[in-house]
Amino acid sequence: MHIPIAQPSLGKEENEAVLAVLASGMIAQGPVTAAFEDEFAAYCGVPHAVAVSNGTTALHAALLAAGVKPGDEVIVPAFTFFATASSVSMCGAVPVFADVDAATATINPADILTKVTSKTKAVIGVHLYGQPCDAGAVRDICDDKDLVFIEDAAQAHGAEYHGKRAGALGDLACFSFYATKNLATGEGGMVTTASDAYDARLRRIINHGQSEKYLHAELGYNYRMTDINAAIGRVQLGKLDGFNRRRQENAAYYSTHITAPGLVLPSVAPGRTHVWHQYSLRLTDAFPLSRDEFMAYLRERGIGCAVHYPVALSRQPYYAGAAIYPVAESLAASVLSIPVHPNVTDEARAYVCDTINGVI
């Protein structure tokens, strides 16, 4: 049996949607992208969604729309993918790391408070692995300190915080539609917002700074999505809730059937709906194998696995000299993701559990 760690769920409907775009002759950004924006905004429960070329450009555009400039500081979690911090650096600003909560691996609101200075402009809360951060606490801090709250929802399409969907929790929210995401278009992204002003600025930023054709009001970029990607996205959006339900079923099965000692299984905080972009175990000293040995053991038996992420952002060479963030570094040393995507069958997930429980 071979079970990949990630696998896009694409079918005939996506093929037909792409072929229709190719037949139309409009293969750049056009009406299909506009329709995808409208549908994604409605799904998230906000009035605006701006389609972009990937999740990193979504973050960069959102930061620029929020007015982040050289010399500003933006607080980001110390444990997440590199783009959360690098997008801040792309603005000429300084990412300031905050440690994460040990139970959820999302940014710790108490540590945010210790990092706010007169230079702080925004906070990025990452909904890591598909579980929303403590958005209520982050929102309160941002309101109290007059900061912009940006969601990094790259892994959290359809996730909820107290009944409100990711994408509607912050001032701006950034999604990725990379090939392995819960909603996949190959490459692509989206920025959602309830603000008319942010929406207008985002649309200039991603289109060379144009306020109208060939009239450039500010410095901008070519961050546009194409109708080809949008066509896939519209079909995927219609399937997203079903994909997420299957991920939730697989995660629930793992959580009741993995019994090997020395493993800490992921938990879901009260009031949050997890969409399980990743199911990440944590190895403790009581587990009989090292992480590398465990990965080799699983791969030899056809089970894909990966580390998300092996290095805390504060330990990345580009950010050398940052302080120590103990929870982030502990997670980087101990987490291991196993397959949880919708294509994991009942037979496959039982095999995964039996294989893990068979470690001696």
GUMAR-79507 format. One line per 4 residues: number of its first residue (from 1); for each residue x, y, z of N, C-alpha, C, CB. Coordinates in steps of 0.05 Angstrom, whole numbers, plus 5000, padded with zeros to 4 digits. Glycine has a CB too. Example, Ala and Ser with C-alpha at 12.3 -4.5 7.8 and 13.67 -1.06 7.14 Angstrom:
1 = 5264/4886/5156/5246/4910/5156/5264/4934/5156/5226/4911/5181; 5257/4955/5142/5273/4979/5143/5258/5001/5157/5282/4988/5114
END
This chain:
1 = 5017/4976/5000/5000/5000/5000/5018/5025/5000/4981/5000/5025; 5010/5045/4984/5024/5070/4983/5004/5092/4990/5038/5075/4956; 5010/5108/5011/4992/5129/5019/5008/5155/5020/4979/5123/5048; 5005/5173/5000/5021/5197/5000/5013/5216/5023/5018/5212/4973
5 = 5031/5233/5031/5026/5252/5053/5005/5273/5044/5051/5266/5062; 5005/5279/5018/4985/5298/5007/4979/5290/4979/4996/5327/5008; 4954/5296/4970/4946/5289/4943/4922/5306/4935/4938/5259/4941; 4924/5322/4914/4901/5338/4905/4878/5321/4896/4909/5357/4882
9 = 4854/5330/4902/4830/5316/4894/4817/5330/4870/4809/5314/4918; 4824/5322/4846/4816/5334/4822/4801/5314/4805/4839/5346/4806; 4780/5323/4791/4764/5304/4775/4755/5316/4748/4740/5296/4790; 4736/5303/4736/4726/5311/4710/4716/5339/4710/4704/5292/4701
13 = 4703/5348/4732/4691/5375/4733/4713/5396/4730/4676/5379/4759; 4736/5392/4743/4758/5412/4740/4769/5412/4712/4780/5405/4760; 4771/5388/4700/4781/5386/4672/4762/5402/4654/4783/5357/4663; 4736/5398/4657/4717/5411/4639/4717/5441/4643/4689/5400/4644
17 = 4721/5450/4668/4721/5479/4673/4745/5492/4660/4721/5484/4703; 4768/5478/4661/4793/5489/4649/4789/5490/4618/4817/5472/4656; 4778/5468/4607/4775/5467/4578/4756/5489/4569/4764/5440/4570; 4736/5496/4585/4717/5517/4577/4731/5544/4577/4694/5518/4597
21 = 4750/5548/4595/4765/5573/4595/4783/5574/4570/4782/5576/4621; 4797/5552/4565/4814/5551/4541/4798/5557/4516/4829/5524/4539; 4774/5546/4514/4758/5550/4490/4748/5579/4488/4734/5531/4491; 4746/5592/4511/4736/5620/4511/4756/5640/4499/4728/5628/4539
25 = 4782/5632/4500/4803/5651/4492/4812/5670/4513/4793/5666/4468; 4797/5672/4536/4805/5689/4558/4820/5672/4578/4780/5703/4570; 4846/5670/4575/4862/5653/4593/4877/5669/4614/4881/5636/4577; 4877/5696/4612/4888/5713/4634/4866/5718/4654/4899/5740/4622
29 = 4867/5740/4669/4846/5746/4688/4822/5757/4674/4857/5765/4710; 4798/5747/4680/4774/5756/4667/4750/5749/4684/4772/5743/4640; 4727/5743/4671/4702/5739/4685/4702/5715/4704/4680/5737/4665; 4717/5694/4698/4717/5671/4715/4730/5677/4741/4732/5647/4701
33 = 4751/5693/4741/4764/5702/4765/4745/5719/4782/4790/5717/4759; 4731/5737/4769/4712/5754/4783/4690/5738/4797/4699/5775/4764; 4681/5717/4783/4660/5700/4794/4671/5684/4818/4650/5680/4773; 4696/5675/4816/4709/5660/4838/4712/5679/4862/4736/5649/4829
37 = 4720/5703/4858/4722/5723/4880/4695/5726/4894/4732/5750/4869; 4674/5730/4879/4648/5734/4891/4639/5709/4907/4627/5740/4869; 4644/5686/4896/4635/5661/4909/4652/5656/4934/4637/5637/4890; 4678/5662/4933/4695/5657/4956/4688/5677/4979/4724/5659/4949
41 = 4683/5702/4971/4675/5721/4991/4650/5713/5006/4671/5749/4978; 4630/5704/4990/4605/5695/5002/4610/5671/5020/4585/5687/4980; 4627/5653/5012/4633/5629/5028/4645/5637/5055/4652/5611/5014; 4663/5657/5055/4676/5666/5080/4658/5684/5096/4702/5680/5073
45 = 4638/5696/5084/4620/5714/5098/4630/5742/5099/4616/5704/5126; 4643/5751/5078/4653/5779/5076/4645/5790/5049/4684/5780/5080; 4645/5817/5047/4637/5829/5021/4658/5828/4999/4629/5857/5026; 4684/5825/5006/4704/5827/4986/4724/5804/4987/4719/5854/4990
49 = 4732/5795/4963/4754/5776/4960/4770/5783/4935/4744/5746/4959; 4796/5784/4937/4814/5792/4915/4832/5769/4909/4830/5818/4922; 4829/5758/4884/4844/5735/4876/4873/5743/4869/4831/5720/4852; 4892/5727/4877/4920/5732/4872/4934/5707/4863/4934/5744/4897
53 = 4960/5709/4857/4975/5688/4844/4984/5666/4863/4999/5699/4830; 4986/5671/4889/4993/5650/4908/4990/5661/4936/5023/5641/4904; 4995/5645/4956/4991/5653/4984/5011/5674/4993/4993/5629/5001; 5036/5672/4983/5056/5692/4991/5049/5720/4980/5084/5683/4981
57 = 5040/5721/4955/5032/5747/4945/5007/5757/4959/5027/5745/4914; 4990/5739/4968/4967/5748/4984/4977/5762/5010/4949/5723/4992; 4996/5750/5024/5006/5762/5048/5020/5789/5042/5026/5744/5062; 5036/5790/5021/5050/5815/5014/5031/5837/5007/5070/5810/4991
61 = 5011/5830/4991/4991/5851/4983/4975/5860/5007/4972/5839/4961; 4967/5841/5025/4952/5849/5048/4968/5868/5067/4943/5824/5064; 4993/5862/5071/5010/5879/5087/5013/5907/5075/5038/5866/5091; 5017/5908/5049/5019/5934/5035/4993/5949/5037/5027/5930/5006
65 = 4971/5935/5033/4944/5948/5036/4940/5959/5064/4922/5929/5028; 4951/5946/5084/4948/5955/5111/4967/5978/5118/4954/5932/5130; 4984/5985/5099/5002/6008/5103/5028/6001/5116/4988/6028/5119; 5035/5975/5117/5061/5967/5128/5083/5978/5110/5063/5936/5132
69 = 5103/5991/5123/5125/6004/5108/5151/5998/5121/5120/6034/5105; 5173/6006/5108/5200/6002/5120/5201/6014/5148/5222/6013/5102; 5213/5999/5167/5216/6009/5194/5193/6000/5213/5217/6038/5194; 5171/5992/5201/5149/5982/5218/5156/5954/5229/5122/5981/5202
73 = 5141/5946/5249/5144/5919/5260/5117/5905/5257/5153/5919/5290; 5118/5879/5251/5094/5862/5249/5099/5837/5266/5088/5855/5219; 5081/5832/5284/5084/5808/5302/5074/5783/5288/5070/5813/5329; 5090/5763/5287/5083/5738/5273/5090/5714/5292/5098/5735/5246
77 = 5078/5691/5288/5085/5668/5305/5112/5657/5298/5064/5646/5302; 5126/5647/5318/5153/5637/5313/5153/5609/5301/5168/5636/5340; 5129/5597/5299/5127/5570/5287/5106/5570/5265/5121/5549/5309; 5115/5571/5241/5097/5569/5217/5115/5568/5192/5078/5594/5216
81 = 5103/5569/5169/5118/5570/5144/5132/5596/5140/5100/5564/5120; 5154/5596/5127/5172/5619/5124/5158/5644/5112/5196/5612/5107; 5139/5640/5094/5127/5662/5080/5112/5681/5098/5107/5652/5059; 5103/5672/5121/5090/5690/5140/5109/5712/5149/5080/5675/5164
85 = 5134/5705/5153/5154/5725/5161/5166/5739/5137/5176/5712/5178; 5172/5724/5116/5186/5736/5093/5169/5757/5079/5194/5714/5073; 5143/5754/5080/5125/5774/5067/5128/5801/5082/5096/5764/5067; 5132/5799/5108/5137/5824/5124/5164/5836/5115/5138/5818/5154
89 = 5184/5820/5112/5210/5830/5104/5209/5842/5075/5231/5807/5105; 5192/5830/5059/5188/5841/5031/5178/5869/5031/5169/5823/5016; 5165/5877/5053/5155/5905/5055/5176/5924/5067/5130/5906/5073; 5199/5913/5074/5220/5929/5087/5215/5931/5117/5221/5956/5074
93 = 5195/5917/5127/5188/5918/5155/5202/5895/5170/5157/5916/5159; 5199/5894/5196/5213/5875/5213/5193/5856/5225/5229/5890/5235; 5196/5829/5219/5179/5810/5233/5188/5806/5262/5178/5783/5218; 5171/5809/5281/5177/5805/5309/5163/5780/5318/5168/5830/5327
97 = 5178/5761/5328/5167/5735/5333/5154/5733/5361/5189/5713/5331; 5131/5720/5362/5118/5713/5387/5116/5683/5388/5090/5726/5389; 5119/5672/5412/5118/5643/5415/5089/5634/5411/5128/5634/5443; 5086/5608/5409/5060/5596/5403/5049/5580/5427/5061/5578/5378
101 = 5023/5575/5426/5010/5559/5447/5018/5530/5443/4979/5563/5445; 5025/5517/5465/5034/5489/5464/5013/5470/5454/5045/5480/5491; 4988/5475/5461/4966/5457/5454/4958/5459/5425/4942/5462/5472; 4957/5484/5414/4946/5488/5387/4967/5495/5366/4926/5510/5387
105 = 4991/5502/5375/5013/5510/5357/5007/5537/5343/5019/5489/5337; 4987/5551/5353/4981/5578/5341/4991/5600/5360/4950/5581/5336; 4992/5624/5349/5005/5646/5364/4993/5650/5392/5002/5672/5348; 5010/5655/5411/5002/5658/5439/4995/5687/5444/5024/5648/5458
109 = 4970/5694/5449/4963/5722/5453/4978/5735/5476/4933/5724/5459; 4984/5720/5497/4999/5732/5519/5027/5741/5511/5001/5712/5543; 5039/5726/5493/5066/5733/5483/5064/5756/5463/5080/5709/5470; 5042/5759/5449/5038/5782/5432/5041/5808/5448/5011/5782/5417
113 = 5028/5808/5471/5028/5832/5487/5056/5841/5496/5011/5828/5512; 5074/5822/5499/5101/5829/5507/5118/5839/5484/5115/5804/5519; 5108/5837/5460/5123/5845/5436/5114/5871/5423/5122/5823/5415; 5092/5882/5433/5082/5907/5421/5099/5931/5429/5052/5912/5430
117 = 5107/5947/5409/5123/5971/5413/5109/5994/5398/5152/5968/5405; 5122/6017/5399/5111/6040/5384/5114/6036/5354/5126/6066/5393; 5130/6017/5346/5134/6012/5317/5115/5990/5306/5163/6003/5312; 5100/5977/5324/5083/5955/5315/5060/5965/5298/5073/5939/5339
121 = 5057/5953/5275/5035/5961/5257/5013/5940/5255/5047/5967/5229; 5021/5915/5257/5001/5893/5252/5009/5868/5266/4999/5888/5221; 4990/5850/5268/4995/5823/5279/4984/5803/5258/4981/5818/5307; 5001/5783/5251/4991/5761/5234/4986/5737/5251/5012/5755/5211
125 = 4961/5728/5251/4953/5704/5265/4950/5681/5245/4927/5707/5281; 4966/5660/5248/4966/5637/5230/4947/5616/5241/4994/5626/5225; 4929/5606/5224/4911/5584/5231/4925/5558/5223/4883/5587/5216; 4945/5551/5240/4963/5529/5232/4950/5502/5231/4986/5528/5251
129 = 4957/5487/5210/4947/5460/5206/4917/5458/5200/4954/5442/5230; 4903/5481/5200/4874/5481/5195/4858/5489/5219/4866/5455/5186; 4871/5496/5242/4857/5504/5266/4861/5534/5270/4867/5489/5291; 4839/5549/5273/4841/5578/5277/4858/5585/5302/4814/5591/5278
133 = 4873/5606/5300/4886/5617/5324/4864/5628/5343/4907/5638/5316; 4872/5637/5366/4853/5649/5385/4846/5677/5374/4865/5650/5414; 4830/5678/5354/4824/5702/5339/4810/5723/5357/4807/5697/5315; 4794/5715/5376/4781/5734/5393/4801/5749/5410/4761/5720/5411
137 = 4821/5735/5422/4841/5748/5438/4859/5766/5421/4858/5727/5453; 4866/5756/5397/4883/5772/5379/4868/5797/5370/4892/5756/5354; 4842/5794/5364/4825/5817/5356/4824/5838/5379/4797/5808/5349; 4821/5829/5404/4820/5847/5426/4846/5863/5429/4814/5832/5452
141 = 4869/5849/5426/4895/5862/5428/4898/5883/5406/4918/5841/5427; 4891/5875/5382/4894/5894/5359/4876/5918/5363/4888/5879/5333; 4852/5914/5372/4833/5937/5376/4844/5955/5398/4805/5927/5384; 4854/5943/5420/4865/5959/5442/4889/5975/5435/4870/5941/5466
145 = 4906/5963/5418/4932/5975/5411/4932/5989/5383/4954/5954/5411; 4908/5990/5371/4905/6002/5344/4923/5989/5324/4911/6032/5346; 4922/5963/5322/4938/5948/5303/4920/5934/5283/4955/5927/5318; 4931/5928/5260/4916/5913/5240/4919/5883/5245/4926/5921/5211
149 = 4897/5869/5244/4897/5840/5248/4895/5826/5221/4874/5831/5267; 4916/5812/5214/4916/5797/5188/4916/5767/5194/4942/5805/5171; 4897/5754/5182/4897/5724/5184/4914/5712/5162/4868/5714/5182; 4931/5693/5170/4944/5676/5151/4927/5650/5151/4975/5670/5158
153 = 4909/5648/5133/4890/5626/5131/4897/5607/5109/4861/5636/5128; 4923/5605/5102/4932/5589/5080/4925/5560/5083/4962/5591/5077; 4921/5550/5108/4916/5522/5113/4888/5518/5125/4936/5511/5132; 4871/5539/5123/4846/5538/5139/4821/5545/5124/4849/5557/5162
157 = 4819/5537/5099/4795/5542/5083/4771/5528/5096/4798/5533/5054; 4751/5543/5106/4728/5531/5118/4729/5528/5148/4722/5505/5105; 4752/5533/5160/4754/5531/5189/4738/5552/5202/4784/5533/5198; 4729/5548/5227/4712/5567/5241/4722/5572/5269/4684/5557/5242
161 = 4717/5597/5278/4723/5605/5305/4697/5616/5317/4745/5627/5307; 4685/5601/5336/4660/5607/5348/4638/5614/5327/4663/5631/5367; 4637/5597/5306/4617/5599/5286/4622/5618/5263/4592/5607/5298; 4645/5632/5264/4652/5651/5243/4676/5639/5227/4659/5679/5255
165 = 4674/5640/5201/4694/5627/5185/4720/5643/5183/4683/5623/5157; 4741/5628/5181/4767/5640/5173/4763/5656/5148/4789/5618/5170; 4776/5679/5148/4771/5698/5126/4754/5721/5134/4759/5684/5102; 4739/5718/5156/4722/5739/5166/4729/5747/5195/4693/5730/5165
169 = 4752/5738/5205/4760/5742/5233/4778/5766/5237/4773/5717/5243; 4793/5773/5217/4812/5796/5218/4804/5819/5201/4840/5786/5211; 4821/5838/5199/4817/5861/5180/4822/5852/5152/4835/5885/5187; 4841/5834/5148/4847/5822/5123/4854/5793/5128/4871/5838/5108
173 = 4849/5776/5108/4856/5748/5111/4868/5737/5085/4831/5731/5119; 4888/5720/5088/4903/5711/5064/4901/5680/5062/4932/5719/5067; 4894/5671/5038/4891/5643/5032/4911/5634/5011/4863/5636/5024; 4919/5609/5012/4935/5597/4990/4918/5575/4978/4962/5586/5002
177 = 4921/5572/4952/4908/5550/4937/4929/5531/4924/4889/5561/4916; 4952/5529/4938/4973/5511/4928/4962/5483/4925/4997/5512/4947; 4976/5467/4909/4966/5441/4901/4959/5422/4924/4987/5427/4885; 4971/5425/4948/4966/5407/4970/4945/5418/4990/4991/5401/4984
181 = 4935/5443/4985/4917/5455/5004/4889/5442/5003/4915/5485/4998; 4873/5449/5023/4845/5438/5024/4829/5446/4999/4831/5448/5049; 4835/5469/4989/4824/5478/4963/4848/5484/4945/4805/5504/4966; 4850/5469/4923/4875/5471/4907/4869/5480/4879/4889/5444/4907
185 = 4885/5499/4869/4884/5507/4841/4911/5504/4828/4874/5536/4839; 4930/5491/4840/4957/5488/4830/4974/5510/4843/4958/5491/4800; 4971/5534/4835/4980/5558/4848/4957/5578/4849/5006/5571/4834; 4957/5595/4869/4935/5615/4871/4931/5623/4900/4909/5604/4859
189 = 4917/5644/4904/4911/5654/4931/4888/5674/4930/4936/5667/4943; 4881/5683/4954/4859/5702/4957/4863/5719/4982/4831/5687/4958; 4855/5744/4980/4855/5761/5004/4826/5769/5008/4873/5787/5000; 4815/5765/5032/4788/5773/5039/4788/5796/5058/4772/5749/5050
193 = 4767/5812/5057/4765/5835/5075/4736/5846/5075/4785/5858/5067; 4729/5858/5097/4703/5872/5098/4706/5901/5092/4691/5869/5126; 4730/5911/5087/4735/5939/5083/4735/5947/5053/4762/5947/5095; 4719/5966/5046/4719/5976/5019/4746/5988/5012/4696/5997/5015
197 = 4758/6002/5031/4783/6016/5026/4805/5996/5021/4790/6034/5049; 4806/5975/5037/4827/5954/5033/4823/5940/5006/4826/5933/5056; 4798/5935/5000/4792/5921/4974/4802/5938/4951/4762/5917/4971; 4796/5964/4951/4805/5981/4929/4835/5982/4927/4794/6009/4933
201 = 4849/5984/4950/4878/5986/4949/4890/5959/4940/4889/5993/4977; 4879/5937/4950/4889/5911/4941/4887/5908/4911/4872/5888/4954; 4865/5917/4899/4862/5914/4870/4882/5931/4854/4833/5922/4862; 4891/5953/4866/4912/5969/4853/4939/5955/4857/4913/5997/4865
205 = 4944/5946/4881/4971/5934/4887/4976/5909/4869/4972/5926/4917; 4956/5892/4865/4961/5868/4850/4961/5872/4820/4940/5847/4858; 4955/5896/4811/4953/5902/4782/4970/5926/4775/4923/5906/4775; 4995/5925/4782/5015/5946/4775/5008/5973/4786/5017/5947/4745
209 = 4992/5975/4807/4986/6001/4819/4966/6017/4802/5010/6016/4823; 4952/6004/4784/4934/6019/4766/4907/6026/4780/4928/6003/4741; 4900/6051/4779/4874/6060/4788/4854/6057/4765/4875/6089/4798; 4864/6060/4740/4849/6053/4716/4869/6046/4695/4831/6077/4706
213 = 4861/6035/4673/4880/6024/4653/4901/6045/4645/4865/6014/4629; 4926/6037/4649/4950/6053/4642/4953/6079/4659/4948/6061/4613; 4938/6080/4681/4942/6102/4699/4950/6090/4726/4915/6119/4702; 4976/6094/4733/4988/6080/4756/4990/6100/4780/5016/6069/4749
217 = 4973/6095/4799/4971/6113/4822/4992/6107/4844/4943/6111/4834; 5003/6083/4844/5023/6076/4864/5039/6053/4853/5009/6068/4891; 5060/6046/4868/5076/6023/4860/5061/5997/4865/5103/6022/4876; 5059/5981/4845/5044/5956/4847/5059/5933/4834/5016/5958/4836
221 = 5046/5910/4833/5058/5886/4824/5039/5871/4805/5067/5868/4847; 5049/5851/4791/5031/5833/4776/5027/5808/4794/5044/5825/4748; 5006/5809/4810/4999/5787/4828/4972/5775/4820/4998/5797/4857; 4964/5779/4795/4937/5770/4787/4935/5740/4785/4930/5783/4761
225 = 4912/5729/4790/4904/5702/4784/4894/5700/4755/4883/5691/4804; 4897/5677/4743/4886/5673/4716/4859/5659/4717/4906/5657/4698; 4844/5661/4696/4818/5648/4695/4821/5618/4694/4803/5657/4670; 4845/5608/4686/4849/5579/4686/4849/5569/4715/4876/5571/4672
229 = 4865/5583/4732/4866/5575/4761/4839/5580/4774/4888/5591/4776; 4826/5602/4767/4800/5608/4779/4779/5588/4772/4791/5636/4770; 4780/5577/4747/4761/5557/4739/4763/5532/4757/4765/5549/4709; 4788/5524/4762/4792/5501/4781/4782/5508/4808/4822/5493/4782
233 = 4788/5533/4817/4780/5542/4844/4750/5541/4848/4790/5569/4849; 4735/5550/4828/4706/5550/4831/4695/5522/4835/4692/5563/4806; 4705/5503/4820/4696/5475/4823/4705/5465/4851/4708/5457/4801; 4730/5470/4858/4740/5461/4884/4724/5473/4907/4769/5468/4887
237 = 4716/5498/4905/4700/5511/4926/4674/5496/4931/4695/5541/4919; 4662/5487/4909/4637/5472/4912/4641/5445/4926/4625/5467/4885; 4666/5435/4925/4672/5409/4938/4684/5412/4965/4690/5393/4920; 4691/5437/4973/4708/5441/4997/4695/5430/5022/4712/5471/5000
241 = 4670/5434/5027/4658/5424/5052/4660/5394/5053/4629/5434/5054; 4656/5381/5031/4658/5352/5030/4687/5343/5035/4649/5341/5003; 4706/5357/5023/4734/5351/5028/4740/5353/5058/4753/5369/5012; 4731/5375/5070/4737/5380/5098/4723/5359/5117/4727/5408/5106
245 = 4699/5351/5110/4686/5331/5126/4702/5305/5126/4657/5325/5115; 4713/5298/5102/4729/5273/5101/4754/5276/5117/4735/5266/5072; 4767/5299/5116/4791/5304/5132/4784/5301/5162/4803/5332/5126; 4761/5312/5170/4752/5311/5198/4747/5282/5206/4727/5328/5202
249 = 4735/5266/5188/4730/5238/5194/4756/5223/5197/4713/5225/5171; 4775/5228/5179/4801/5215/5182/4815/5222/5207/4819/5221/5157; 4814/5248/5214/4827/5258/5239/4814/5245/5263/4826/5288/5240; 4788/5244/5263/4774/5232/5286/4781/5202/5289/4743/5235/5283
253 = 4784/5189/5267/4792/5160/5268/4820/5157/5280/4791/5148/5240; 4838/5174/5271/4865/5173/5282/4865/5178/5312/4883/5193/5268; 4850/5198/5320/4850/5206/5348/4838/5185/5367/4835/5232/5351; 4822/5166/5356/4811/5145/5373/4825/5118/5368/4781/5142/5367
257 = 4842/5116/5348/4854/5090/5342/4885/5089/5344/4847/5082/5315; 4898/5112/5345/4927/5112/5350/4931/5111/5380/4940/5138/5337; 4944/5090/5389/4947/5085/5417/4976/5080/5425/4931/5061/5426; 4994/5084/5407/5023/5079/5413/5032/5098/5435/5040/5083/5387
261 = 5045/5087/5455/5055/5105/5477/5077/5123/5467/5065/5088/5501; 5078/5147/5479/5099/5166/5472/5092/5185/5450/5123/5151/5465; 5067/5184/5441/5058/5203/5420/5037/5221/5432/5047/5187/5395; 5038/5246/5426/5018/5266/5434/5001/5271/5409/5030/5292/5446
265 = 4975/5266/5410/4957/5271/5388/4947/5299/5388/4933/5251/5388; 4942/5310/5364/4932/5339/5363/4906/5342/5377/4930/5348/5334; 4901/5366/5387/4876/5373/5401/4863/5396/5387/4881/5379/5431; 4837/5399/5392/4821/5421/5381/4811/5438/5405/4797/5411/5364
269 = 4817/5464/5404/4809/5482/5426/4778/5486/5425/4824/5509/5423; 4766/5491/5447/4737/5496/5448/4729/5520/5430/4728/5502/5477; 4707/5516/5416/4697/5538/5399/4710/5540/5372/4700/5564/5413; 4727/5521/5365/4741/5522/5340/4735/5497/5323/4772/5524/5344
273 = 4731/5501/5297/4726/5479/5278/4752/5476/5262/4702/5485/5260; 4764/5453/5265/4790/5446/5253/4784/5433/5226/4807/5428/5271; 4798/5441/5205/4794/5428/5178/4818/5411/5170/4790/5450/5157; 4837/5406/5188/4857/5385/5185/4872/5386/5159/4844/5359/5188
277 = 4884/5409/5153/4903/5410/5131/4926/5390/5137/4914/5439/5127; 4934/5389/5162/4953/5370/5171/4944/5357/5197/4981/5383/5175; 4950/5331/5200/4947/5317/5225/4975/5312/5236/4930/5290/5222; 4983/5328/5255/5011/5327/5264/5014/5316/5292/5023/5356/5263
281 = 5027/5293/5293/5034/5280/5318/5057/5294/5331/5039/5250/5314; 5061/5290/5357/5085/5300/5370/5099/5276/5384/5079/5322/5390; 5124/5272/5379/5139/5251/5391/5150/5261/5418/5161/5241/5373; 5148/5244/5438/5161/5250/5464/5184/5231/5469/5140/5248/5487
285 = 5198/5236/5491/5221/5219/5497/5212/5190/5503/5236/5230/5521; 5186/5186/5509/5176/5159/5515/5172/5142/5490/5151/5161/5531; 5173/5155/5466/5169/5140/5442/5195/5125/5435/5161/5158/5418; 5194/5100/5427/5218/5084/5424/5236/5092/5400/5211/5056/5421
289 = 5226/5107/5381/5242/5115/5358/5247/5145/5358/5228/5106/5332; 5269/5153/5346/5273/5181/5340/5254/5189/5317/5303/5187/5333; 5252/5215/5313/5234/5223/5291/5244/5213/5264/5232/5254/5290; 5270/5215/5259/5281/5205/5234/5276/5175/5231/5311/5211/5232
293 = 5280/5160/5252/5275/5131/5251/5246/5125/5246/5284/5118/5277; 5228/5141/5259/5199/5137/5255/5191/5143/5227/5184/5154/5275; 5202/5164/5215/5196/5171/5187/5205/5149/5169/5209/5198/5180; 5229/5138/5173/5239/5116/5157/5222/5092/5159/5269/5110/5164
297 = 5213/5086/5184/5195/5063/5189/5169/5066/5174/5189/5061/5220; 5157/5089/5174/5132/5094/5160/5136/5092/5130/5120/5121/5168; 5156/5105/5120/5161/5105/5091/5167/5078/5080/5183/5125/5084; 5182/5062/5095/5187/5034/5087/5162/5018/5084/5206/5021/5107
301 = 5141/5026/5098/5115/5012/5097/5095/5027/5080/5105/5009/5125; 5104/5046/5063/5087/5059/5044/5070/5082/5054/5069/5040/5032; 5077/5092/5078/5061/5114/5090/5077/5140/5087/5054/5108/5119; 5066/5159/5072/5079/5185/5070/5078/5200/5096/5066/5201/5048
305 = 5098/5216/5101/5099/5233/5126/5117/5256/5120/5109/5216/5151; 5115/5277/5137/5131/5301/5133/5131/5317/5158/5119/5319/5109; 5151/5335/5160/5154/5352/5184/5145/5380/5177/5183/5351/5195; 5125/5390/5190/5115/5417/5186/5115/5432/5213/5085/5416/5174
309 = 5138/5443/5220/5161/5451/5205/5186/5444/5221/5160/5481/5197; 5208/5437/5208/5231/5427/5224/5248/5449/5237/5249/5412/5206; 5244/5474/5229/5260/5496/5240/5241/5519/5247/5282/5506/5219; 5242/5528/5272/5227/5552/5280/5236/5576/5264/5230/5557/5311
313 = 5218/5594/5258/5225/5618/5242/5248/5633/5255/5201/5636/5239; 5248/5634/5281/5269/5649/5296/5297/5636/5293/5263/5651/5325; 5297/5611/5283/5323/5597/5278/5330/5595/5249/5321/5569/5290; 5314/5606/5231/5320/5606/5203/5345/5623/5199/5297/5617/5186
317 = 5364/5614/5181/5388/5630/5177/5384/5659/5170/5405/5617/5155; 5362/5664/5155/5357/5692/5146/5351/5710/5170/5333/5693/5127; 5340/5698/5192/5333/5713/5216/5352/5706/5239/5304/5708/5224; 5377/5700/5232/5397/5693/5253/5399/5715/5274/5424/5688/5239
321 = 5401/5707/5299/5404/5726/5321/5378/5731/5335/5414/5751/5311; 5356/5719/5326/5330/5723/5340/5331/5709/5367/5307/5712/5323; 5313/5717/5384/5312/5705/5411/5303/5676/5410/5294/5721/5430; 5304/5662/5433/5295/5635/5435/5265/5634/5442/5312/5620/5457
325 = 5251/5617/5428/5222/5614/5432/5218/5585/5438/5205/5623/5407; 5216/5578/5464/5218/5549/5472/5196/5532/5461/5218/5548/5502; 5171/5541/5460/5150/5524/5450/5153/5519/5420/5122/5537/5456; 5160/5540/5405/5164/5537/5377/5187/5517/5371/5170/5564/5364
329 = 5208/5520/5386/5231/5502/5382/5225/5473/5390/5256/5512/5397; 5209/5470/5411/5201/5443/5419/5184/5430/5397/5186/5444/5445; 5165/5445/5386/5148/5435/5365/5165/5427/5340/5127/5455/5357; 5183/5445/5333/5200/5440/5309/5216/5414/5312/5219/5463/5304
333 = 5223/5407/5337/5238/5383/5342/5222/5358/5345/5255/5387/5367; 5195/5360/5346/5179/5337/5354/5155/5331/5335/5169/5341/5381; 5146/5349/5318/5122/5344/5303/5127/5326/5279/5110/5371/5293; 5106/5311/5271/5107/5295/5247/5079/5291/5237/5120/5267/5253
337 = 5075/5299/5211/5049/5297/5199/5045/5271/5184/5045/5320/5179; 5021/5260/5187/5014/5235/5173/4990/5241/5154/5006/5212/5193; 4985/5224/5134/4964/5230/5114/4936/5233/5126/4964/5209/5092; 4923/5255/5119/4896/5259/5129/4877/5270/5107/4896/5279/5153
341 = 4888/5272/5083/4873/5284/5060/4849/5267/5053/4892/5288/5036; 4831/5278/5036/4806/5264/5030/4809/5238/5015/4788/5282/5014; 4832/5234/5002/4836/5209/4987/4845/5186/5005/4855/5214/4965; 4850/5191/5031/4856/5170/5049/4831/5153/5054/4868/5181/5076
345 = 4831/5128/5046/4808/5111/5048/4806/5100/5077/4809/5088/5028; 4782/5087/5082/4779/5073/5108/4801/5052/5112/4751/5060/5110; 4806/5037/5091/4827/5016/5093/4854/5029/5098/4828/5000/5067; 4860/5051/5085/4886/5063/5088/4890/5075/5116/4890/5085/5067
349 = 4870/5088/5126/4873/5100/5153/4876/5078/5174/4850/5119/5159; 4862/5056/5171/4865/5033/5190/4893/5022/5188/4844/5011/5184; 4904/5020/5164/4931/5011/5161/4951/5030/5174/4938/5008/5131; 4947/5056/5171/4964/5076/5184/4965/5072/5214/4955/5105/5177
353 = 4941/5069/5226/4939/5065/5255/4953/5039/5263/4910/5065/5264; 4947/5018/5249/4959/4992/5256/4990/4993/5254/4949/4969/5238; 4999/5007/5234/5028/5009/5230/5041/5026/5252/5035/5022/5203; 5029/5048/5260/5039/5064/5281/5038/5049/5308/5024/5091/5284
357 = 5016/5036/5313/5013/5021/5338/5032/4997/5340/4984/5013/5342; 5042/4989/5316/5060/4966/5315/5089/4973/5322/5059/4954/5289; 5095/4998/5327/5122/5006/5334/5128/4994/5361/5125/5037/5334; 5151/4981/5363/5159/4969/5389/5189/4976/5394/5155/4938/5390
END
